[in-house]
Amino acid sequence: MSKSIKLLATLGLMVVVAACARQQQAEEFVVVDPEPISVEPTYTGKLK
């Protein structure tokens, strides 16, 4: 009984370590802000 508990605990620990290692190797998710569709008019100092 004692050996089976140790075996299950060791196996569980290995699964947790493998899951954590897999998450750290994941690629980063990068969000890029889109450019504005239209350019806002700038103040030129002249009145129309």
N, C-alpha and C positions, 0 to 999 in steps of 0.2 A: 504494500500500500504506500509506503513511504517513497519508494522509487518512482511509482507512477505519478505521485504528486510533484516530485522534483522534476520529472520529465515534462509534465504539463506546464509547470511554472517556467522552465527553461524555454520551452517552445513558445509560450505566450510572450516572453521577453524578447525572443528573436523576432516575432511578428511585429511587435511594437517598434523595435529598432529599425526594422526594414521599412515600415510605413513612414517613420519620421525621416529616414534617409531619402526616401522617394520624394517627399514633399519639398525638401531643401533643394533638390536638383531641378525643380520645375522652372520654366522660363518666366521672366518678369512680364507682367501685363502692363503695357505702356499705352496711355491715353493721350492722343494728340488733339489739341483744340483746332477745330476747322477755321479756315480763313473766312473773313466776312464776305458775303456775296456781293454787296455793293459798298463803295467807298463813300463816306459821309463828306458833304461839301465842306471846304475849308474857308475861313474868313479871309478875304483878300483886301478888305478895306474900302472897296468900291460899292456904292449903292446902285442898284438897278432901277 
